[in-house]
Amino acid sequence: MQMQEVIEKLKDILASEGKRDLKTKDIAKELGIHPDTFNSMKFRNSIPYPQILNFLNQRNISINYFFYGNSPKDQLECENKYKILKLYKTNASLGGGGINDLIDSSDLIIDENILNFFGSKECEFITCYGESMEPVIKDGSICVIDRNKTFKNKSICVINTRDGLFIKQVLKQDGGVILHSLNPSYKDIFYKNGDFLLIGVVIGELSCV
């Protein structure tokens, strides 16, 4: 679908709500996008899927119906629900740590059925590098993290330290924690209280291997 076609469909929906003679900047406002950014996306034919999904969700409009013209009744059994989550692009190290001055992220549109598999609908994702957590977590895989899950001793967690961001098994210790690697080739690291911040608990892994 071309961006202009998407804009026209959005205009039709808004017209049914009594909003007429809408300009491109009005569509941008409805989607919560700055007009200059929206014009740039229009020029590049870059469809703002996350904002459109939010727009449709607020109105209980089928995604399949909007993009493909399928009737919601005909597609009831195969209609999927989606959530927009965060995929962090920072290098979470499985090995020696990595300095992360800026943590960049992008929106990830994911089927809720996958989230049901992991048992959390409010999880986030982060790419991992290194071999220290093999064979449980592989180099280059994407870890699923839950910021709200209760931390337990020996949980595998994303933890931020003065030396960078790590994914390790966290062992409670008097005065701090030990970051333990499952790969015996890597040594444990101790951080005292105040020198680390628990980001979230790893609840799953996505890997192409």
KELUM-206468 format. One record per residue: residue number from 1; residue in one letter; chain; x, y, z of N, C-alpha, C in turn. Coordinates in nm, 3 decimals, always signed. Layout:
REM residues N
(NUM,"A","A",(X,Y,Z),(X,Y,Z),(X,Y,Z))
...
***
This chain:
REM residues 209
(1,"M","A",(+0.084,-0.119,+0.000),(+0.000,+0.000,+0.000),(+0.088,+0.125,+0.000))
(2,"Q","A",(+0.052,+0.223,-0.084),(+0.125,+0.348,-0.090),(+0.081,+0.443,+0.021))
(3,"M","A",(+0.172,+0.531,+0.060),(+0.143,+0.624,+0.169),(+0.020,+0.710,+0.138))
(4,"Q","A",(+0.006,+0.755,+0.014),(-0.107,+0.839,-0.021),(-0.238,+0.764,-0.004))
(5,"E","A",(-0.238,+0.635,-0.036),(-0.358,+0.554,-0.019),(-0.393,+0.541,+0.129))
(6,"V","A",(-0.290,+0.526,+0.213),(-0.311,+0.518,+0.358),(-0.375,+0.647,+0.408))
(7,"I","A",(-0.322,+0.762,+0.361),(-0.375,+0.892,+0.403),(-0.521,+0.906,+0.365))
(8,"E","A",(-0.557,+0.864,+0.244),(-0.696,+0.873,+0.200),(-0.788,+0.787,+0.285))
(9,"K","A",(-0.740,+0.668,+0.323),(-0.821,+0.581,+0.408),(-0.840,+0.642,+0.546))
(10,"L","A",(-0.735,+0.706,+0.597),(-0.746,+0.773,+0.726),(-0.845,+0.888,+0.719))
(11,"K","A",(-0.843,+0.961,+0.608),(-0.938,+1.070,+0.588),(-1.081,+1.018,+0.587))
(12,"D","A",(-1.102,+0.903,+0.524),(-1.237,+0.845,+0.518),(-1.287,+0.810,+0.659))
(13,"I","A",(-1.198,+0.754,+0.740),(-1.237,+0.718,+0.877),(-1.273,+0.843,+0.956))
(14,"L","A",(-1.188,+0.946,+0.944),(-1.212,+1.070,+1.018),(-1.335,+1.143,+0.966))
(15,"A","A",(-1.362,+1.130,+0.836),(-1.481,+1.193,+0.778),(-1.607,+1.130,+0.838))
(16,"S","A",(-1.600,+0.998,+0.865),(-1.715,+0.930,+0.925),(-1.739,+0.978,+1.068))
(17,"E","A",(-1.636,+1.043,+1.127),(-1.649,+1.100,+1.261),(-1.687,+1.247,+1.257))
(18,"G","A",(-1.713,+1.297,+1.135),(-1.755,+1.436,+1.120),(-1.642,+1.534,+1.095))
(19,"K","A",(-1.521,+1.483,+1.073),(-1.406,+1.569,+1.046),(-1.380,+1.571,+0.897))
(20,"R","A",(-1.407,+1.686,+0.834),(-1.399,+1.695,+0.688),(-1.299,+1.800,+0.643))
(21,"D","A",(-1.269,+1.795,+0.512),(-1.175,+1.890,+0.451),(-1.041,+1.889,+0.525))
(22,"L","A",(-0.994,+1.769,+0.556),(-0.870,+1.755,+0.630),(-0.748,+1.768,+0.538))
(23,"K","A",(-0.647,+1.833,+0.586),(-0.521,+1.845,+0.515),(-0.421,+1.745,+0.573))
(24,"T","A",(-0.307,+1.734,+0.507),(-0.205,+1.639,+0.552),(-0.163,+1.666,+0.695))
(25,"K","A",(-0.149,+1.794,+0.731),(-0.107,+1.829,+0.867),(-0.211,+1.785,+0.970))
(26,"D","A",(-0.339,+1.782,+0.929),(-0.445,+1.738,+1.020),(-0.434,+1.587,+1.046))
(27,"I","A",(-0.399,+1.513,+0.941),(-0.379,+1.368,+0.956),(-0.261,+1.342,+1.048))
(28,"A","A",(-0.155,+1.420,+1.029),(-0.036,+1.405,+1.114),(-0.073,+1.428,+1.261))
(29,"K","A",(-0.154,+1.530,+1.287),(-0.196,+1.561,+1.423),(-0.277,+1.446,+1.483))
(30,"E","A",(-0.366,+1.388,+1.404),(-0.448,+1.276,+1.452),(-0.361,+1.155,+1.489))
(31,"L","A",(-0.250,+1.140,+1.419),(-0.160,+1.027,+1.446),(-0.056,+1.059,+1.553))
(32,"G","A",(-0.050,+1.186,+1.592),(+0.049,+1.225,+1.692),(+0.188,+1.238,+1.636))
(33,"I","A",(+0.198,+1.278,+1.508),(+0.327,+1.293,+1.441),(+0.345,+1.439,+1.401))
(34,"H","A",(+0.465,+1.491,+1.416),(+0.491,+1.629,+1.375),(+0.469,+1.642,+1.225))
(35,"P","A",(+0.403,+1.749,+1.178),(+0.373,+1.764,+1.035),(+0.496,+1.753,+0.945))
(36,"D","A",(+0.609,+1.810,+0.987),(+0.730,+1.802,+0.904),(+0.777,+1.658,+0.892))
(37,"T","A",(+0.772,+1.586,+1.003),(+0.811,+1.445,+1.001),(+0.717,+1.365,+0.912))
(38,"F","A",(+0.587,+1.395,+0.922),(+0.487,+1.323,+0.844),(+0.506,+1.350,+0.694))
(39,"N","A",(+0.536,+1.475,+0.658),(+0.560,+1.508,+0.517),(+0.683,+1.435,+0.464))
(40,"S","A",(+0.784,+1.423,+0.549),(+0.904,+1.350,+0.509),(+0.872,+1.202,+0.487))
(41,"M","A",(+0.789,+1.145,+0.574),(+0.749,+1.006,+0.559),(+0.666,+0.986,+0.433))
(42,"K","A",(+0.582,+1.085,+0.404),(+0.501,+1.079,+0.283),(+0.589,+1.082,+0.159))
(43,"F","A",(+0.690,+1.167,+0.161),(+0.781,+1.178,+0.047),(+0.858,+1.047,+0.025))
(44,"R","A",(+0.897,+0.982,+0.137),(+0.974,+0.858,+0.128),(+0.885,+0.734,+0.119))
(45,"N","A",(+0.753,+0.755,+0.117),(+0.657,+0.645,+0.117),(+0.684,+0.551,+0.234))
(46,"S","A",(+0.710,+0.611,+0.352),(+0.737,+0.536,+0.473),(+0.613,+0.541,+0.562))
(47,"I","A",(+0.543,+0.431,+0.571),(+0.416,+0.425,+0.644),(+0.442,+0.414,+0.794))
(48,"P","A",(+0.383,+0.503,+0.877),(+0.403,+0.499,+1.023),(+0.315,+0.393,+1.088))
(49,"Y","A",(+0.354,+0.268,+1.076),(+0.271,+0.158,+1.124),(+0.234,+0.167,+1.273))
(50,"P","A",(+0.330,+0.195,+1.364),(+0.292,+0.200,+1.507),(+0.181,+0.301,+1.535))
(51,"Q","A",(+0.191,+0.420,+1.477),(+0.089,+0.523,+1.501),(-0.044,+0.484,+1.439))
(52,"I","A",(-0.040,+0.419,+1.323),(-0.164,+0.376,+1.258),(-0.231,+0.265,+1.339))
(53,"L","A",(-0.150,+0.174,+1.394),(-0.207,+0.067,+1.476),(-0.275,+0.125,+1.600))
(54,"N","A",(-0.214,+0.226,+1.660),(-0.277,+0.291,+1.775),(-0.408,+0.360,+1.734))
(55,"F","A",(-0.404,+0.426,+1.620),(-0.522,+0.495,+1.566),(-0.636,+0.396,+1.547))
(56,"L","A",(-0.606,+0.281,+1.486),(-0.708,+0.180,+1.459),(-0.757,+0.115,+1.588))
(57,"N","A",(-0.664,+0.089,+1.679),(-0.700,+0.025,+1.805),(-0.796,+0.112,+1.886))
(58,"Q","A",(-0.776,+0.243,+1.884),(-0.863,+0.335,+1.957),(-1.006,+0.333,+1.903))
(59,"R","A",(-1.020,+0.291,+1.778),(-1.151,+0.291,+1.713),(-1.205,+0.149,+1.690))
(60,"N","A",(-1.134,+0.050,+1.742),(-1.175,-0.090,+1.726),(-1.192,-0.127,+1.579))
(61,"I","A",(-1.100,-0.080,+1.496),(-1.102,-0.110,+1.353),(-1.002,-0.220,+1.323))
(62,"S","A",(-1.045,-0.319,+1.248),(-0.959,-0.432,+1.214),(-0.839,-0.388,+1.131))
(63,"I","A",(-0.722,-0.438,+1.170),(-0.600,-0.409,+1.093),(-0.610,-0.469,+0.954))
(64,"N","A",(-0.658,-0.595,+0.946),(-0.673,-0.660,+0.816),(-0.770,-0.585,+0.727))
(65,"Y","A",(-0.877,-0.535,+0.787),(-0.976,-0.461,+0.709),(-0.917,-0.332,+0.653))
(66,"F","A",(-0.839,-0.261,+0.735),(-0.780,-0.135,+0.692),(-0.680,-0.155,+0.579))
(67,"F","A",(-0.589,-0.251,+0.596),(-0.481,-0.266,+0.499),(-0.516,-0.355,+0.380))
(68,"Y","A",(-0.606,-0.454,+0.402),(-0.632,-0.550,+0.295),(-0.777,-0.556,+0.250))
(69,"G","A",(-0.866,-0.484,+0.321),(-1.005,-0.481,+0.279),(-1.083,-0.604,+0.319))
(70,"N","A",(-1.023,-0.692,+0.404),(-1.094,-0.811,+0.448),(-1.197,-0.775,+0.554))
(71,"S","A",(-1.312,-0.836,+0.545),(-1.418,-0.811,+0.643),(-1.379,-0.867,+0.779))
(72,"P","A",(-1.397,-0.789,+0.885),(-1.365,-0.841,+1.019),(-1.443,-0.968,+1.052))
(73,"K","A",(-1.569,-0.979,+1.004),(-1.649,-1.099,+1.031),(-1.592,-1.219,+0.958))
(74,"D","A",(-1.550,-1.199,+0.833),(-1.494,-1.310,+0.757),(-1.361,-1.355,+0.813))
(75,"Q","A",(-1.287,-1.261,+0.873),(-1.152,-1.291,+0.921),(-1.146,-1.309,+1.072))
(76,"L","A",(-1.261,-1.328,+1.136),(-1.266,-1.331,+1.281),(-1.173,-1.435,+1.341))
(77,"E","A",(-1.169,-1.554,+1.281),(-1.091,-1.662,+1.339),(-0.942,-1.642,+1.321))
(78,"C","A",(-0.900,-1.567,+1.218),(-0.758,-1.550,+1.193),(-0.710,-1.409,+1.224))
(79,"E","A",(-0.799,-1.327,+1.278),(-0.760,-1.190,+1.312),(-0.661,-1.190,+1.428))
(80,"N","A",(-0.547,-1.126,+1.411),(-0.445,-1.121,+1.515),(-0.447,-0.986,+1.585))
(81,"K","A",(-0.414,-0.987,+1.712),(-0.398,-0.864,+1.786),(-0.249,-0.839,+1.805))
(82,"Y","A",(-0.212,-0.712,+1.800),(-0.071,-0.678,+1.807),(-0.045,-0.577,+1.918))
(83,"K","A",(+0.078,-0.578,+1.969),(+0.122,-0.477,+2.062),(+0.250,-0.414,+2.009))
(84,"I","A",(+0.273,-0.290,+2.049),(+0.394,-0.219,+2.009),(+0.487,-0.213,+2.128))
(85,"L","A",(+0.602,-0.279,+2.117),(+0.697,-0.289,+2.226),(+0.830,-0.229,+2.182))
(86,"K","A",(+0.924,-0.224,+2.277),(+1.054,-0.165,+2.250),(+1.158,-0.272,+2.219))
(87,"L","A",(+1.239,-0.246,+2.114),(+1.357,-0.327,+2.085),(+1.478,-0.236,+2.104))
(88,"Y","A",(+1.557,-0.266,+2.208),(+1.675,-0.184,+2.235),(+1.789,-0.226,+2.143))
(89,"K","A",(+1.851,-0.127,+2.082),(+1.958,-0.152,+1.986),(+2.096,-0.152,+2.051))
(90,"T","A",(+2.101,-0.116,+2.180),(+2.229,-0.113,+2.249),(+2.290,-0.253,+2.258))
(91,"N","A",(+2.420,-0.260,+2.271),(+2.490,-0.388,+2.279),(+2.492,-0.439,+2.422))
(92,"A","A",(+2.397,-0.524,+2.457),(+2.398,-0.587,+2.589),(+2.498,-0.700,+2.583))
(93,"S","A",(+2.601,-0.691,+2.663),(+2.710,-0.787,+2.651),(+2.685,-0.910,+2.735))
(94,"L","A",(+2.710,-1.026,+2.673),(+2.707,-1.153,+2.745),(+2.845,-1.182,+2.801))
(95,"G","A",(+2.942,-1.103,+2.758),(+3.079,-1.130,+2.799),(+3.137,-1.020,+2.882))
(96,"G","A",(+3.217,-0.934,+2.819),(+3.296,-0.838,+2.894),(+3.233,-0.705,+2.919))
(97,"G","A",(+3.108,-0.687,+2.889),(+3.044,-0.558,+2.915),(+3.063,-0.462,+2.800))
(98,"G","A",(+2.983,-0.358,+2.795),(+2.995,-0.259,+2.689),(+2.949,-0.125,+2.738))
(99,"I","A",(+3.021,-0.021,+2.701),(+2.983,+0.114,+2.741),(+2.864,+0.158,+2.656))
(100,"N","A",(+2.759,+0.205,+2.721),(+2.638,+0.247,+2.651),(+2.598,+0.386,+2.698))
(101,"D","A",(+2.652,+0.488,+2.632),(+2.620,+0.626,+2.671),(+2.476,+0.660,+2.635))
(102,"L","A",(+2.430,+0.610,+2.521),(+2.294,+0.636,+2.476),(+2.228,+0.503,+2.444))
(103,"I","A",(+2.112,+0.480,+2.501),(+2.039,+0.356,+2.474),(+1.931,+0.385,+2.371))
(104,"D","A",(+1.957,+0.345,+2.248),(+1.863,+0.369,+2.138),(+1.763,+0.254,+2.132))
(105,"S","A",(+1.643,+0.284,+2.087),(+1.541,+0.181,+2.075),(+1.451,+0.211,+1.957))
(106,"S","A",(+1.383,+0.109,+1.912),(+1.286,+0.125,+1.803),(+1.159,+0.050,+1.840))
(107,"D","A",(+1.049,+0.086,+1.775),(+0.922,+0.018,+1.800),(+0.921,-0.117,+1.731))
(108,"L","A",(+0.872,-0.217,+1.801),(+0.861,-0.351,+1.747),(+0.716,-0.394,+1.755))
(109,"I","A",(+0.655,-0.422,+1.640),(+0.516,-0.467,+1.635),(+0.515,-0.619,+1.642))
(110,"I","A",(+0.448,-0.673,+1.744),(+0.456,-0.817,+1.766),(+0.319,-0.875,+1.797))
(111,"D","A",(+0.297,-0.997,+1.750),(+0.172,-1.068,+1.771),(+0.157,-1.102,+1.919))
(112,"E","A",(+0.039,-1.078,+1.975),(+0.015,-1.106,+2.116),(+0.026,-1.255,+2.148))
(113,"N","A",(+0.007,-1.340,+2.048),(+0.021,-1.484,+2.072),(+0.162,-1.519,+2.115))
(114,"I","A",(+0.260,-1.446,+2.059),(+0.399,-1.468,+2.099),(+0.419,-1.425,+2.243))
(115,"L","A",(+0.357,-1.313,+2.281),(+0.370,-1.264,+2.417),(+0.305,-1.361,+2.515))
(116,"N","A",(+0.194,-1.422,+2.475),(+0.129,-1.521,+2.560),(+0.223,-1.638,+2.587))
(117,"F","A",(+0.304,-1.672,+2.488),(+0.399,-1.781,+2.503),(+0.501,-1.750,+2.612))
(118,"F","A",(+0.543,-1.623,+2.619),(+0.641,-1.583,+2.719),(+0.575,-1.548,+2.853))
(119,"G","A",(+0.444,-1.536,+2.854),(+0.374,-1.511,+2.979),(+0.374,-1.367,+3.024))
(120,"S","A",(+0.403,-1.274,+2.933),(+0.403,-1.132,+2.968),(+0.368,-1.050,+2.846))
(121,"K","A",(+0.278,-0.953,+2.863),(+0.241,-0.866,+2.753),(+0.304,-0.729,+2.764))
(122,"E","A",(+0.389,-0.710,+2.865),(+0.455,-0.581,+2.885),(+0.606,-0.597,+2.879))
(123,"C","A",(+0.654,-0.692,+2.800),(+0.797,-0.717,+2.793),(+0.864,-0.627,+2.690))
(124,"E","A",(+0.997,-0.627,+2.692),(+1.078,-0.552,+2.598),(+1.185,-0.646,+2.544))
(125,"F","A",(+1.257,-0.599,+2.442),(+1.353,-0.686,+2.374),(+1.488,-0.616,+2.364))
(126,"I","A",(+1.596,-0.696,+2.370),(+1.730,-0.640,+2.361),(+1.822,-0.740,+2.291))
(127,"T","A",(+1.905,-0.690,+2.202),(+1.999,-0.775,+2.129),(+2.121,-0.803,+2.216))
(128,"C","A",(+2.169,-0.927,+2.211),(+2.279,-0.969,+2.298),(+2.401,-1.011,+2.216))
(129,"Y","A",(+2.518,-0.988,+2.272),(+2.642,-1.025,+2.205),(+2.737,-1.092,+2.302))
(130,"G","A",(+2.805,-1.197,+2.258),(+2.901,-1.269,+2.341),(+2.861,-1.413,+2.364))
(131,"E","A",(+2.949,-1.489,+2.428),(+2.929,-1.632,+2.445),(+2.926,-1.675,+2.592))
(132,"S","A",(+2.928,-1.579,+2.685),(+2.942,-1.616,+2.827),(+2.819,-1.684,+2.885))
(133,"M","A",(+2.701,-1.669,+2.819),(+2.580,-1.730,+2.873),(+2.536,-1.853,+2.794))
(134,"E","A",(+2.622,-1.898,+2.704),(+2.590,-2.023,+2.632),(+2.604,-2.141,+2.728))
(135,"P","A",(+2.522,-2.244,+2.710),(+2.434,-2.269,+2.595),(+2.293,-2.212,+2.608))
(136,"V","A",(+2.261,-2.143,+2.719),(+2.124,-2.095,+2.740),(+2.091,-1.979,+2.648))
(137,"I","A",(+2.182,-1.881,+2.638),(+2.162,-1.764,+2.553),(+2.277,-1.757,+2.453))
(138,"K","A",(+2.243,-1.752,+2.325),(+2.344,-1.756,+2.220),(+2.384,-1.616,+2.173))
(139,"D","A",(+2.503,-1.606,+2.123),(+2.555,-1.482,+2.067),(+2.465,-1.434,+1.953))
(140,"G","A",(+2.422,-1.307,+1.957),(+2.340,-1.250,+1.851),(+2.191,-1.271,+1.867))
(141,"S","A",(+2.150,-1.340,+1.972),(+2.007,-1.363,+1.992),(+1.942,-1.239,+2.053))
(142,"I","A",(+1.809,-1.240,+2.057),(+1.733,-1.130,+2.118),(+1.669,-1.182,+2.246))
(143,"C","A",(+1.699,-1.117,+2.356),(+1.642,-1.157,+2.484),(+1.512,-1.082,+2.510))
(144,"V","A",(+1.417,-1.153,+2.567),(+1.288,-1.095,+2.607),(+1.299,-1.061,+2.756))
(145,"I","A",(+1.278,-0.935,+2.791),(+1.293,-0.894,+2.931),(+1.162,-0.838,+2.986))
(146,"D","A",(+1.140,-0.864,+3.113),(+1.021,-0.814,+3.182),(+1.069,-0.725,+3.296))
(147,"R","A",(+1.039,-0.596,+3.288),(+1.083,-0.502,+3.390),(+1.003,-0.517,+3.520))
(148,"N","A",(+0.884,-0.576,+3.511),(+0.797,-0.583,+3.628),(+0.804,-0.716,+3.702))
(149,"K","A",(+0.874,-0.813,+3.646),(+0.881,-0.946,+3.707),(+0.965,-0.939,+3.835))
(150,"T","A",(+0.919,-1.006,+3.938),(+0.989,-1.007,+4.066),(+1.123,-1.078,+4.054))
(151,"F","A",(+1.228,-1.011,+4.097),(+1.362,-1.069,+4.090),(+1.379,-1.177,+4.197))
(152,"K","A",(+1.434,-1.291,+4.157),(+1.467,-1.398,+4.249),(+1.615,-1.429,+4.237))
(153,"N","A",(+1.673,-1.478,+4.344),(+1.814,-1.516,+4.341),(+1.839,-1.618,+4.230))
(154,"K","A",(+1.945,-1.599,+4.155),(+1.987,-1.683,+4.043),(+1.905,-1.657,+3.917))
(155,"S","A",(+1.824,-1.552,+3.916),(+1.755,-1.514,+3.793),(+1.856,-1.463,+3.691))
(156,"I","A",(+1.827,-1.484,+3.563),(+1.908,-1.424,+3.457),(+1.847,-1.287,+3.427))
(157,"C","A",(+1.929,-1.183,+3.437),(+1.878,-1.047,+3.432),(+1.961,-0.959,+3.339))
(158,"V","A",(+1.898,-0.849,+3.298),(+1.971,-0.739,+3.235),(+2.006,-0.644,+3.347))
(159,"I","A",(+2.135,-0.614,+3.361),(+2.180,-0.533,+3.473),(+2.279,-0.428,+3.422))
(160,"N","A",(+2.258,-0.305,+3.465),(+2.345,-0.195,+3.422),(+2.447,-0.167,+3.532))
(161,"T","A",(+2.573,-0.150,+3.491),(+2.681,-0.126,+3.585),(+2.768,-0.012,+3.535))
(162,"R","A",(+2.866,+0.027,+3.617),(+2.958,+0.133,+3.575),(+3.043,+0.088,+3.456))
(163,"D","A",(+3.049,-0.043,+3.432),(+3.129,-0.097,+3.321),(+3.045,-0.127,+3.198))
(164,"G","A",(+2.916,-0.102,+3.207),(+2.831,-0.126,+3.091),(+2.710,-0.213,+3.125))
(165,"L","A",(+2.643,-0.257,+3.021),(+2.519,-0.335,+3.035),(+2.552,-0.483,+3.018))
(166,"F","A",(+2.504,-0.567,+3.111),(+2.530,-0.709,+3.107),(+2.400,-0.789,+3.110))
(167,"I","A",(+2.408,-0.911,+3.056),(+2.304,-1.011,+3.077),(+2.373,-1.128,+3.145))
(168,"K","A",(+2.339,-1.149,+3.272),(+2.406,-1.250,+3.354),(+2.306,-1.314,+3.451))
(169,"Q","A",(+2.348,-1.426,+3.508),(+2.276,-1.481,+3.621),(+2.319,-1.402,+3.745))
(170,"V","A",(+2.222,-1.349,+3.817),(+2.252,-1.261,+3.929),(+2.238,-1.338,+4.060))
(171,"L","A",(+2.349,-1.344,+4.136),(+2.351,-1.413,+4.264),(+2.360,-1.311,+4.376))
(172,"K","A",(+2.266,-1.318,+4.469),(+2.268,-1.224,+4.581),(+2.388,-1.252,+4.671))
(173,"Q","A",(+2.450,-1.145,+4.716),(+2.567,-1.155,+4.802),(+2.560,-1.044,+4.906))
(174,"D","A",(+2.613,-1.067,+5.025),(+2.615,-0.962,+5.126),(+2.685,-0.838,+5.071))
(175,"G","A",(+2.613,-0.727,+5.070),(+2.672,-0.602,+5.024),(+2.668,-0.579,+4.876))
(176,"G","A",(+2.608,-0.673,+4.799),(+2.604,-0.655,+4.654),(+2.554,-0.778,+4.581))
(177,"V","A",(+2.602,-0.795,+4.457),(+2.561,-0.910,+4.376),(+2.682,-0.965,+4.300))
(178,"I","A",(+2.673,-1.091,+4.266),(+2.771,-1.154,+4.178),(+2.705,-1.177,+4.043))
(179,"L","A",(+2.768,-1.132,+3.935),(+2.720,-1.159,+3.801),(+2.790,-1.284,+3.752))
(180,"H","A",(+2.712,-1.390,+3.737),(+2.767,-1.522,+3.706),(+2.742,-1.558,+3.560))
(181,"S","A",(+2.846,-1.606,+3.492),(+2.836,-1.653,+3.354),(+2.812,-1.803,+3.354))
(182,"L","A",(+2.722,-1.850,+3.269),(+2.694,-1.994,+3.260),(+2.805,-2.068,+3.186))
(183,"N","A",(+2.878,-1.996,+3.101),(+2.994,-2.053,+3.034),(+3.112,-2.051,+3.132))
(184,"P","A",(+3.166,-2.167,+3.169),(+3.272,-2.172,+3.271),(+3.401,-2.103,+3.229))
(185,"S","A",(+3.413,-2.066,+3.104),(+3.534,-1.998,+3.058),(+3.540,-1.853,+3.106))
(186,"Y","A",(+3.428,-1.802,+3.159),(+3.421,-1.662,+3.202),(+3.413,-1.654,+3.354))
(187,"K","A",(+3.482,-1.555,+3.409),(+3.488,-1.537,+3.554),(+3.367,-1.458,+3.603))
(188,"D","A",(+3.334,-1.482,+3.730),(+3.227,-1.406,+3.795),(+3.275,-1.263,+3.823))
(189,"I","A",(+3.176,-1.171,+3.832),(+3.207,-1.031,+3.861),(+3.123,-0.988,+3.980))
(190,"F","A",(+3.184,-0.919,+4.074),(+3.112,-0.872,+4.192),(+3.091,-0.721,+4.182))
(191,"Y","A",(+2.968,-0.677,+4.214),(+2.937,-0.534,+4.223),(+2.869,-0.508,+4.356))
(192,"K","A",(+2.918,-0.408,+4.425),(+2.856,-0.373,+4.553),(+2.730,-0.292,+4.531))
(193,"N","A",(+2.646,-0.288,+4.632),(+2.523,-0.212,+4.625),(+2.553,-0.066,+4.592))
(194,"G","A",(+2.476,-0.011,+4.498),(+2.497,+0.127,+4.454),(+2.576,+0.136,+4.325))
(195,"D","A",(+2.642,+0.025,+4.287),(+2.721,+0.024,+4.165),(+2.651,-0.050,+4.051))
(196,"F","A",(+2.526,-0.089,+4.073),(+2.453,-0.160,+3.968),(+2.306,-0.123,+3.974))
(197,"L","A",(+2.237,-0.145,+3.862),(+2.093,-0.120,+3.854),(+2.029,-0.234,+3.778))
(198,"L","A",(+1.935,-0.301,+3.843),(+1.863,-0.412,+3.778),(+1.762,-0.355,+3.680))
(199,"I","A",(+1.777,-0.390,+3.551),(+1.687,-0.339,+3.448),(+1.563,-0.426,+3.434))
(200,"G","A",(+1.582,-0.557,+3.431),(+1.468,-0.648,+3.415),(+1.514,-0.792,+3.415))
(201,"V","A",(+1.417,-0.883,+3.423),(+1.445,-1.026,+3.426),(+1.425,-1.084,+3.286))
(202,"V","A",(+1.520,-1.168,+3.242),(+1.509,-1.233,+3.111),(+1.408,-1.346,+3.122))
(203,"I","A",(+1.304,-1.341,+3.038),(+1.199,-1.444,+3.044),(+1.196,-1.530,+2.918))
(204,"G","A",(+1.285,-1.501,+2.823),(+1.287,-1.582,+2.701),(+1.393,-1.535,+2.605))
(205,"E","A",(+1.409,-1.608,+2.497),(+1.510,-1.576,+2.397),(+1.456,-1.606,+2.258))
(206,"L","A",(+1.487,-1.517,+2.164),(+1.455,-1.538,+2.023),(+1.587,-1.556,+1.949))
(207,"S","A",(+1.602,-1.668,+1.881),(+1.728,-1.696,+1.813),(+1.700,-1.758,+1.678))
(208,"C","A",(+1.786,-1.726,+1.581),(+1.772,-1.783,+1.446),(+1.847,-1.914,+1.435))
(209,"V","A",(+1.919,-1.953,+1.542),(+1.998,-2.078,+1.538),(+1.914,-2.193,+1.585))
***
